[in-house]
């Protein structure tokens, strides 16, 4: 897995949503509430396996100053993400 360099991307913020874009597409986004509950996270398939989901989650933690909480239901792909994160299990 290569490191994901965020310097080539634009981060847009609105109420409870962080969106990462480049000049051509949405790379990924995360929707969360003030309690730091993750309501939805998405990474464009061509940008997966680069640590982007983890970076988005760290941005939420930094913004809310709270530990991440994942809401149910969690999709099969979301379950894989949780397993890879370890500390959030």
Buried (B, 14 or more C-beta within 10 A) or exposed (E): EEEBEBEEBEEEEEEBEBBBBEEEEBBBBBBBBEEBBBEEBBBBEEBBEBBBBBBBBEBBEEBBEEEBEBEEEEEEEBEEBEEEBEEBE
